Amino acid sequence: MPISAILRMRLSDAIAQEHYPFMKVLSMLLKFFFKRLRLLNQFCAIALTGLLSISVQAQTTGTSLQDLSGEIARLDSHYAPGTIQSVLLAESALDEVQPLQKQLQSWFLLAEHACYDRFFVNACLDNAKLTRRKYKLILQRVSLEAKAFLRKDHIEHLDNELKRKNHP
């Protein structure tokens, strides 16, 4: 029999016999505590379900390193340094980079988890981190270049508006 059930039985017996007047207050406090404990258990169950669904989602995306490296290499060649020269190109680059960053992160989490099953855990983790860093640098370069062009374009647009307002 769980401890909480034993406590409830003893408290209810003490309250029924009215031997201990403070037991009523204690009983109310315990009911409050157990109610909060049930809510905490429900919250933990919901959180665990969410984590499991994220894990299953990451596994079902099938983000293999070969596919990911091919996509990143294609992105790197398509948006070579200095080639982003239009707003449309910058926005499309950002739209392509964002899902690849998420896929890279999900691959890293799966690779990191797989490393713990190996004998040389630290070497495996180091290799996964180096691989992630290599591809992350490419994605960051494209993203930074696109954002820099968008900032530059926005500033030029504001300057033109300011000139138009000052010199009609």
Backbone as a chain_set.jsonl record, in Angstrom:
{"seq": "MPISAILRMRLSDAIAQEHYPFMKVLSMLLKFFFKRLRLLNQFCAIALTGLLSISVQAQTTGTSLQDLSGEIARLDSHYAPGTIQSVLLAESALDEVQPLQKQLQSWFLLAEHACYDRFFVNACLDNAKLTRRKYKLILQRVSLEAKAFLRKDHIEHLDNELKRKNHP", "coords": {"N": [[0.853, -1.173, 0.0], [0.617, 2.203, -0.875], [2.463, 4.941, 0.571], [1.131, 7.379, 0.696], [-1.562, 6.607, 0.767], [-1.697, 5.297, 3.213], [-1.086, 7.422, 4.931], [-3.332, 9.044, 4.451], [-5.398, 7.407, 5.445], [-4.78, 7.214, 8.195], [-4.903, 9.907, 8.925], [-7.573, 10.493, 8.353], [-8.818, 8.81, 10.215], [-7.911, 9.976, 12.613], [-9.08, 12.501, 12.422], [-11.783, 11.827, 12.395], [-12.125, 10.797, 14.948], [-11.588, 12.992, 16.389], [-9.349, 13.493, 17.976], [-7.123, 15.008, 17.511], [-7.138, 18.262, 16.952], [-5.612, 19.884, 15.224], [-5.156, 18.267, 13.119], [-7.022, 18.496, 11.115], [-6.307, 20.786, 9.72], [-3.819, 19.946, 8.833], [-4.635, 17.848, 7.223], [-5.97, 19.234, 5.204], [-3.829, 20.606, 4.09], [-2.307, 18.461, 3.144], [-4.065, 17.41, 1.221], [-4.06, 19.523, -0.576], [-1.359, 19.427, -1.336], [-1.194, 16.851, -2.549], [-2.916, 17.223, -4.667], [-1.53, 19.125, -6.176], [0.686, 17.562, -6.751], [-0.408, 15.621, -8.43], [-1.028, 17.264, -10.607], [1.554, 17.989, -11.334], [2.567, 15.498, -12.111], [0.947, 15.049, -14.354], [1.808, 17.152, -15.974], [4.496, 16.417, -16.364], [4.126, 14.048, -17.78], [2.975, 15.044, -20.133], [5.075, 16.644, -21.072], [7.047, 14.689, -21.476], [5.828, 13.19, -23.481], [5.834, 15.104, -25.502], [8.613, 15.384, -25.907], [9.24, 12.812, -26.806], [7.796, 12.765, -29.181], [9.163, 14.705, -30.629], [11.628, 13.448, -30.86], [10.924, 11.179, -32.355], [10.046, 12.483, -34.632], [12.418, 13.645, -35.493], [13.813, 11.338, -36.127], [12.253, 10.273, -38.155], [12.562, 12.092, -40.179], [14.816, 11.336, -41.425], [17.401, 12.373, -41.764], [20.196, 12.018, -43.198], [23.743, 12.106, -43.154], [25.017, 12.172, -45.623], [23.024, 13.076, -47.43], [22.514, 15.562, -46.307], [25.059, 16.817, -46.44], [25.334, 16.955, -49.194], [23.244, 18.711, -49.884], [24.094, 21.018, -48.531], [26.538, 21.49, -49.816], [25.586, 22.039, -52.383], [24.16, 24.36, -51.831], [26.282, 25.985, -51.031], [27.753, 26.224, -53.395], [25.866, 27.41, -55.045], [25.286, 29.83, -53.786], [27.784, 31.322, -53.764], [30.54, 33.142, -52.252], [29.947, 36.61, -52.415], [28.041, 36.54, -54.427], [25.411, 37.098, -53.857], [23.309, 39.421, -54.837], [20.847, 40.571, -55.005], [17.602, 41.362, -53.622], [15.686, 39.386, -53.801], [17.243, 37.1, -54.238], [18.687, 37.069, -51.843], [16.646, 36.678, -49.957], [15.697, 34.172, -50.785], [17.968, 32.662, -50.27], [18.101, 32.809, -47.476], [15.719, 31.489, -46.89], [16.376, 28.925, -47.717], [18.511, 28.273, -46.084], [17.596, 28.14, -43.43], [15.917, 25.699, -42.978], [17.933, 23.827, -43.457], [19.724, 24.329, -41.386], [18.205, 23.469, -39.206], [17.941, 20.766, -39.866], [20.607, 20.005, -39.744], [21.105, 20.365, -37.024], [19.34, 18.462, -35.94], [20.475, 16.147, -37.026], [22.928, 16.222, -35.681], [22.114, 15.868, -33.012], [21.091, 13.253, -33.12], [23.422, 11.896, -33.917], [25.065, 12.453, -31.763], [23.699, 11.113, -29.739], [23.977, 8.51, -30.69], [26.675, 8.157, -30.346], [27.078, 7.524, -27.695], [26.736, 4.847, -27.505], [29.024, 3.697, -28.322], [32.441, 2.541, -27.914], [34.652, 4.336, -27.848], [33.695, 7.045, -26.861], [34.238, 9.821, -26.548], [35.902, 10.415, -28.743], [34.164, 9.926, -30.841], [32.173, 11.85, -30.302], [33.718, 14.169, -30.653], [34.285, 13.993, -33.399], [31.695, 14.238, -34.444], [31.075, 16.823, -33.579], [33.03, 18.318, -34.96], [32.279, 17.842, -37.608], [29.707, 18.986, -37.609], [30.438, 21.643, -37.075], [31.911, 22.281, -39.373], [29.957, 22.242, -41.442], [28.161, 24.037, -40.397], [29.526, 26.461, -40.486], [29.498, 27.032, -43.224], [26.753, 27.374, -43.651], [26.296, 29.54, -41.967], [27.868, 31.502, -43.201], [26.53, 31.923, -45.653], [24.063, 32.769, -44.672], [24.76, 35.082, -43.177], [25.813, 36.695, -45.211], [23.546, 37.063, -46.819], [21.82, 38.366, -45.012], [23.328, 40.669, -44.545], [23.266, 41.852, -47.073], [20.504, 42.376, -47.238], [20.223, 44.207, -45.133], [21.821, 46.292, -46.083], [20.395, 46.976, -48.394], [17.996, 47.825, -47.233], [18.862, 50.074, -45.8], [19.722, 51.684, -47.91], [17.253, 52.086, -49.13], [15.912, 53.53, -47.105], [17.552, 55.817, -47.055], [17.065, 56.851, -49.634], [14.338, 57.488, -49.395], [14.517, 59.451, -47.443], [16.011, 61.411, -48.818], [14.163, 62.05, -50.806], [12.141, 63.177, -49.275], [13.416, 65.424, -48.186], [14.308, 66.841, -50.431], [12.176, 67.905, -52.478]], "CA": [[0.0, 0.0, 0.0], [1.456, 3.398, -0.938], [2.578, 5.748, 1.791], [0.099, 8.42, 0.687], [-2.828, 6.001, 1.184], [-1.597, 5.051, 4.662], [-1.219, 8.731, 5.577], [-4.727, 9.484, 4.361], [-6.22, 6.593, 6.366], [-4.494, 7.599, 9.578], [-5.418, 11.251, 9.134], [-9.037, 10.468, 8.397], [-9.181, 8.21, 11.506], [-7.665, 10.952, 13.667], [-10.069, 13.566, 12.309], [-13.085, 11.278, 12.771], [-12.176, 10.64, 16.4], [-11.359, 14.341, 16.905], [-8.294, 13.497, 18.979], [-6.146, 16.031, 17.201], [-7.804, 19.324, 16.18], [-4.751, 20.432, 14.182], [-5.108, 17.307, 12.028], [-7.875, 18.966, 10.042], [-5.478, 21.702, 8.934], [-2.818, 19.113, 8.187], [-5.332, 17.118, 6.169], [-6.208, 20.167, 4.103], [-2.535, 20.855, 3.459], [-1.921, 17.269, 2.384], [-4.916, 17.348, 0.024], [-3.532, 20.529, -1.487], [-0.097, 18.911, -1.833], [-1.425, 15.74, -3.456], [-3.523, 17.769, -5.876], [-0.434, 19.712, -6.948], [1.523, 16.465, -7.2], [-1.08, 15.045, -9.593], [-0.841, 18.196, -11.716], [2.946, 17.881, -11.741], [2.69, 14.235, -12.844], [0.33, 15.243, -15.664], [2.689, 18.015, -16.742], [5.663, 15.623, -16.75], [3.692, 13.117, -18.825], [2.805, 15.816, -21.364], [6.409, 17.041, -21.529], [7.709, 13.495, -21.981], [5.194, 12.876, -24.752], [6.352, 16.071, -26.466], [9.997, 15.047, -26.232], [9.237, 11.595, -27.612], [7.333, 13.086, -30.538], [10.261, 15.407, -31.301], [12.629, 12.439, -31.179], [10.404, 10.374, -33.462], [10.021, 13.365, -35.786], [13.804, 13.776, -35.963], [14.222, 10.08, -36.724], [11.51, 10.027, -39.378], [13.015, 12.974, -41.248], [15.842, 10.594, -42.133], [18.468, 13.292, -42.112], [21.489, 11.353, -43.24], [24.838, 13.05, -43.346], [25.292, 12.28, -47.056], [22.018, 13.964, -48.017], [22.719, 16.894, -45.759], [26.286, 17.401, -46.987], [25.059, 17.273, -50.594], [22.428, 19.927, -49.913], [24.919, 22.156, -48.097], [27.503, 21.756, -50.889], [24.83, 22.688, -53.45], [23.89, 25.714, -51.352], [27.551, 26.703, -51.021], [28.132, 26.558, -54.773], [24.847, 28.295, -55.615], [25.456, 31.145, -53.153], [29.215, 31.52, -53.524], [30.78, 34.463, -51.666], [29.829, 37.761, -53.297], [27.056, 36.359, -55.496], [24.084, 37.56, -53.456], [23.268, 40.815, -55.27], [19.468, 41.049, -55.116], [16.776, 41.066, -52.455], [15.053, 38.096, -54.048], [18.262, 36.072, -54.023], [19.003, 37.041, -50.409], [15.529, 36.052, -49.246], [15.67, 32.736, -51.098], [19.091, 32.045, -49.55], [17.691, 32.651, -46.076], [14.688, 30.449, -46.844], [17.018, 27.622, -47.877], [19.452, 28.025, -44.984], [16.91, 27.837, -42.168], [15.64, 24.265, -42.766], [19.18, 23.06, -43.391], [20.266, 24.47, -40.025], [17.423, 22.579, -38.336], [18.312, 19.386, -40.189], [21.955, 19.778, -39.22], [20.994, 20.221, -35.571], [18.718, 17.165, -35.63], [21.481, 15.122, -37.299], [23.922, 16.24, -34.61], [21.527, 15.258, -31.815], [21.06, 11.803, -33.331], [24.805, 11.408, -33.922], [25.539, 12.533, -30.379], [23.057, 10.018, -29.001], [24.573, 7.262, -31.161], [28.054, 8.066, -29.848], [27.108, 6.961, -26.348], [26.729, 3.393, -27.611], [30.342, 3.271, -28.786], [33.475, 2.421, -26.892], [35.376, 5.603, -27.809], [32.626, 8.035, -26.871], [34.76, 11.176, -26.742], [36.37, 10.562, -30.121], [32.964, 10.004, -31.673], [31.574, 13.171, -30.072], [34.577, 15.168, -31.28], [34.078, 13.924, -34.842], [30.37, 14.801, -34.736], [31.157, 18.279, -33.398], [33.815, 18.883, -36.065], [31.446, 17.783, -38.808], [28.673, 20.012, -37.469], [31.081, 22.953, -37.183], [32.285, 22.493, -40.772], [28.767, 22.581, -42.22], [27.533, 25.221, -39.804], [30.25, 27.634, -40.995], [29.001, 27.319, -44.574], [25.394, 27.909, -43.516], [26.392, 30.87, -41.362], [28.397, 32.431, -44.195], [25.45, 32.267, -46.581], [23.06, 33.519, -43.926], [25.292, 36.409, -42.866], [25.918, 37.473, -46.444], [22.188, 37.441, -47.227], [21.318, 39.372, -44.071], [24.076, 41.901, -44.769], [22.718, 42.49, -48.267], [19.177, 42.899, -46.913], [20.433, 45.413, -44.324], [22.335, 47.323, -46.986], [19.283, 47.385, -49.244], [17.057, 48.562, -46.388], [19.467, 51.385, -45.508], [19.642, 52.466, -49.144], [15.844, 52.444, -49.297], [15.635, 54.613, -46.155], [18.267, 57.013, -47.52], [16.333, 57.391, -50.787], [13.126, 58.113, -48.892], [14.923, 60.682, -46.757], [16.369, 62.393, -49.852], [12.933, 62.466, -51.464], [11.409, 64.06, -48.356], [14.17, 66.672, -48.001], [14.45, 67.53, -51.713], [11.003, 67.55, -53.305]], "C": [[0.903, 1.241, 0.0], [1.41, 4.207, 0.357], [1.479, 6.796, 1.848], [-1.246, 7.856, 1.14], [-2.832, 5.746, 2.692], [-1.763, 6.365, 5.421], [-2.664, 9.213, 5.571], [-5.614, 8.726, 5.341], [-6.003, 7.038, 7.807], [-5.036, 8.989, 9.88], [-6.936, 11.256, 9.221], [-9.53, 9.835, 9.702], [-9.023, 9.217, 12.635], [-8.69, 12.076, 13.627], [-11.441, 13.063, 12.764], [-13.208, 11.149, 14.288], [-11.971, 11.97, 17.113], [-10.355, 14.366, 18.052], [-7.345, 14.662, 18.778], [-6.815, 17.123, 16.362], [-6.933, 19.899, 15.058], [-4.664, 19.499, 12.978], [-5.975, 17.747, 10.85], [-7.091, 19.897, 9.123], [-4.421, 20.908, 8.159], [-3.429, 18.329, 7.027], [-5.577, 18.005, 4.96], [-4.906, 20.456, 3.358], [-2.087, 19.662, 2.614], [-2.77, 17.114, 1.127], [-4.419, 18.328, -1.03], [-2.245, 20.029, -2.144], [-0.317, 17.803, -2.856], [-2.077, 16.199, -4.757], [-2.443, 18.372, -6.775], [0.49, 18.627, -7.507], [0.907, 15.796, -8.428], [-0.908, 15.949, -10.815], [0.589, 18.131, -12.251], [3.174, 16.603, -12.547], [2.096, 14.375, -14.241], [1.228, 16.104, -16.555], [3.912, 17.239, -17.239], [5.304, 14.641, -17.865], [3.536, 13.841, -20.162], [4.162, 16.207, -21.935], [7.154, 15.853, -22.124], [7.137, 13.085, -23.328], [5.698, 13.815, -25.841], [7.778, 15.755, -26.881], [10.08, 13.804, -27.099], [8.783, 11.891, -29.033], [8.405, 13.834, -31.311], [11.326, 14.412, -31.729], [12.193, 11.592, -32.368], [10.398, 11.208, -34.738], [11.426, 13.507, -36.358], [14.262, 12.491, -36.639], [13.509, 9.837, -38.046], [11.919, 10.965, -40.503], [14.144, 12.314, -42.034], [16.992, 11.475, -42.599], [19.795, 12.538, -42.057], [22.557, 12.391, -43.549], [25.151, 13.233, -44.826], [24.315, 13.229, -47.732], [22.254, 15.405, -47.586], [23.959, 17.555, -46.335], [26.102, 17.755, -48.459], [24.254, 18.553, -50.734], [23.247, 21.159, -49.545], [25.956, 22.501, -49.157], [26.814, 22.458, -52.062], [24.549, 24.143, -53.087], [25.154, 26.574, -51.399], [27.962, 27.106, -52.429], [27.131, 27.531, -55.401], [24.984, 29.714, -55.072], [26.922, 31.334, -52.768], [29.431, 32.93, -52.952], [30.724, 35.577, -52.715], [28.774, 37.64, -54.383], [25.661, 36.828, -55.125], [24.018, 39.06, -53.732], [21.845, 41.33, -55.474], [18.692, 40.635, -53.874], [16.139, 39.694, -52.595], [16.016, 36.943, -53.785], [18.612, 35.94, -52.54], [17.886, 36.358, -49.624], [15.439, 34.558, -49.544], [16.813, 32.002, -50.397], [18.717, 31.809, -48.085], [16.632, 31.559, -45.927], [15.277, 29.054, -46.989], [17.912, 27.27, -46.694], [18.73, 27.546, -43.725], [16.557, 26.355, -42.001], [16.902, 23.415, -42.706], [19.837, 23.161, -42.02], [19.527, 23.55, -39.063], [17.771, 21.117, -38.594], [19.696, 19.048, -39.654], [21.915, 19.577, -37.713], [20.369, 18.881, -35.21], [19.685, 16.024, -35.938], [22.484, 15.059, -36.158], [23.368, 15.584, -33.344], [21.463, 13.74, -31.939], [22.461, 11.21, -33.303], [25.38, 11.403, -32.514], [24.969, 11.392, -29.55], [23.67, 8.676, -29.407], [25.99, 7.076, -30.626], [28.121, 7.39, -28.474], [27.034, 5.438, -26.346], [28.094, 2.845, -28.012], [31.343, 3.231, -27.641], [34.235, 3.734, -26.734], [34.381, 6.749, -27.939], [33.161, 9.424, -27.198], [35.256, 11.406, -28.163], [35.191, 10.7, -31.073], [32.288, 11.369, -31.531], [32.391, 14.268, -30.728], [34.387, 15.184, -32.795], [32.731, 14.53, -35.234], [30.393, 16.319, -34.607], [31.928, 18.947, -34.528], [33.007, 18.902, -37.362], [30.365, 18.854, -38.761], [29.273, 21.403, -37.656], [31.415, 23.281, -38.64], [31.072, 22.936, -41.596], [28.068, 23.831, -41.687], [28.214, 26.502, -40.283], [29.76, 28.027, -42.389], [27.617, 27.956, -44.49], [25.416, 29.315, -42.921], [26.911, 31.901, -42.354], [27.306, 32.885, -45.155], [24.416, 33.137, -45.882], [23.531, 34.942, -43.628], [25.397, 37.292, -44.108], [24.536, 37.939, -46.909], [21.623, 38.515, -46.309], [22.036, 40.706, -44.255], [23.552, 42.62, -46.011], [21.348, 43.089, -47.996], [19.277, 44.172, -46.066], [20.885, 46.577, -45.196], [21.205, 47.854, -47.874], [18.272, 48.22, -48.461], [17.584, 49.971, -46.08], [19.421, 52.274, -46.748], [18.211, 52.935, -49.395], [15.468, 53.594, -48.36], [16.319, 55.913, -46.568], [17.541, 57.664, -48.694], [15.048, 58.067, -50.363], [13.437, 59.444, -48.208], [15.303, 61.769, -47.755], [15.12, 62.934, -50.535], [12.147, 63.422, -50.581], [12.101, 65.423, -48.219], [14.281, 67.48, -49.28], [13.28, 67.165, -52.619], [11.155, 67.818, -54.771]], "O": [[1.846, 1.32, 0.787], [0.444, 4.153, 1.118], [0.948, 7.078, 2.922], [-1.999, 8.547, 1.826], [-3.844, 5.953, 3.363], [-2.479, 6.429, 6.42], [-3.157, 9.731, 6.573], [-6.476, 9.316, 5.992], [-6.966, 7.215, 8.553], [-5.569, 9.227, 10.964], [-7.515, 11.942, 10.063], [-10.547, 10.266, 10.247], [-9.881, 9.313, 13.513], [-9.125, 12.556, 14.674], [-12.176, 13.785, 13.438], [-14.284, 11.369, 14.844], [-12.165, 12.056, 18.326], [-10.487, 15.158, 18.986], [-6.828, 15.234, 19.738], [-7.037, 16.921, 15.168], [-7.462, 20.354, 14.044], [-4.155, 19.892, 11.928], [-5.683, 17.401, 9.705], [-7.196, 19.808, 7.899], [-4.168, 21.17, 6.983], [-2.806, 18.172, 5.977], [-5.409, 17.57, 3.821], [-4.895, 20.539, 2.129], [-1.559, 19.828, 1.515], [-2.254, 16.727, 0.078], [-4.362, 18.009, -2.217], [-2.055, 20.184, -3.35], [0.305, 17.812, -3.918], [-1.822, 15.634, -5.821], [-2.443, 18.157, -7.987], [1.015, 18.765, -8.612], [1.624, 15.442, -9.364], [-0.672, 15.466, -11.922], [0.814, 18.207, -13.459], [3.89, 16.617, -13.548], [2.67, 13.878, -15.21], [1.391, 15.821, -17.742], [4.317, 17.383, -18.392], [6.091, 14.43, -18.788], [3.92, 13.311, -21.205], [4.379, 16.114, -23.143], [7.816, 15.985, -23.153], [7.88, 12.677, -24.22], [5.959, 13.388, -26.966], [8.122, 15.845, -28.06], [10.892, 13.739, -28.022], [9.324, 11.332, -29.987], [8.552, 13.631, -32.516], [11.87, 14.514, -32.828], [12.981, 11.32, -33.274], [10.71, 10.695, -35.813], [11.604, 13.491, -37.576], [15.014, 12.536, -37.612], [14.09, 9.259, -38.964], [11.655, 10.672, -41.669], [14.404, 12.686, -43.178], [17.488, 11.322, -43.715], [20.427, 12.438, -41.006], [22.274, 13.432, -44.143], [25.513, 14.332, -45.247], [24.719, 14.087, -48.517], [22.2, 16.334, -48.392], [23.921, 18.734, -46.685], [26.654, 18.751, -48.927], [24.54, 19.384, -51.596], [23.113, 22.214, -50.166], [26.232, 23.679, -49.383], [27.387, 23.365, -52.667], [24.68, 25.041, -53.918], [25.1, 27.748, -51.764], [28.466, 28.21, -52.636], [27.515, 28.382, -56.203], [24.818, 30.685, -55.81], [27.253, 31.485, -51.592], [28.594, 33.81, -53.149], [31.367, 35.496, -53.762], [28.625, 38.558, -55.19], [24.804, 36.947, -56.001], [24.576, 39.869, -52.99], [21.65, 42.401, -56.049], [19.064, 39.697, -53.169], [16.061, 38.932, -51.631], [15.645, 35.935, -53.184], [18.809, 34.832, -52.041], [18.151, 35.553, -48.731], [15.139, 33.765, -48.651], [16.652, 30.856, -49.978], [18.985, 30.744, -47.528], [16.647, 30.798, -44.959], [14.733, 28.096, -46.44], [18.051, 26.098, -46.345], [19.208, 26.643, -43.038], [16.873, 25.789, -40.955], [16.947, 22.408, -41.998], [20.437, 22.197, -41.543], [20.144, 22.923, -38.202], [17.883, 20.324, -37.659], [19.931, 17.94, -39.171], [22.613, 18.713, -37.182], [20.819, 18.227, -34.269], [19.724, 15.036, -35.205], [22.854, 13.973, -35.712], [24.075, 14.829, -32.677], [21.745, 13.022, -30.98], [22.67, 10.14, -32.732], [26.088, 10.476, -32.121], [25.679, 10.778, -28.752], [23.861, 7.801, -28.562], [26.449, 5.944, -30.473], [29.122, 6.754, -28.143], [27.244, 4.805, -25.311], [28.284, 1.629, -28.033], [31.129, 3.795, -26.568], [34.442, 4.198, -25.613], [34.247, 7.348, -29.006], [32.594, 10.126, -28.036], [35.049, 12.482, -28.725], [35.226, 11.506, -32.003], [31.88, 11.97, -32.524], [31.827, 15.201, -31.299], [34.333, 16.25, -33.407], [32.632, 15.248, -36.23], [29.802, 17.023, -35.425], [31.538, 20.013, -35.005], [33.054, 19.873, -38.117], [30.129, 19.55, -39.749], [28.678, 22.249, -38.323], [31.228, 24.413, -39.088], [31.157, 23.898, -42.359], [27.458, 24.585, -42.446], [27.549, 27.522, -40.468], [29.623, 29.212, -42.694], [27.336, 28.946, -45.165], [24.639, 30.178, -43.33], [26.455, 33.044, -42.357], [27.17, 34.075, -45.438], [23.95, 34.129, -46.442], [22.776, 35.898, -43.81], [25.106, 38.487, -44.059], [24.377, 39.081, -47.341], [21.011, 39.474, -46.781], [21.416, 41.763, -44.134], [23.409, 43.843, -46.012], [21.05, 44.188, -48.465], [18.503, 45.109, -46.261], [20.396, 47.699, -45.063], [21.089, 49.063, -48.072], [17.753, 49.211, -48.974], [16.825, 50.939, -46.1], [19.121, 53.465, -46.657], [17.995, 54.066, -49.829], [14.782, 54.529, -48.772], [15.735, 56.99, -46.447], [17.416, 58.888, -48.747], [14.693, 59.113, -50.908], [12.717, 60.429, -48.374], [14.952, 62.932, -47.559], [15.023, 64.13, -50.811], [11.549, 64.375, -51.08], [11.433, 66.455, -48.146], [14.343, 68.708, -49.216], [13.371, 66.239, -53.425], [10.234, 67.557, -55.545]]}, "num_chains": 1, "name": "protein.A"}
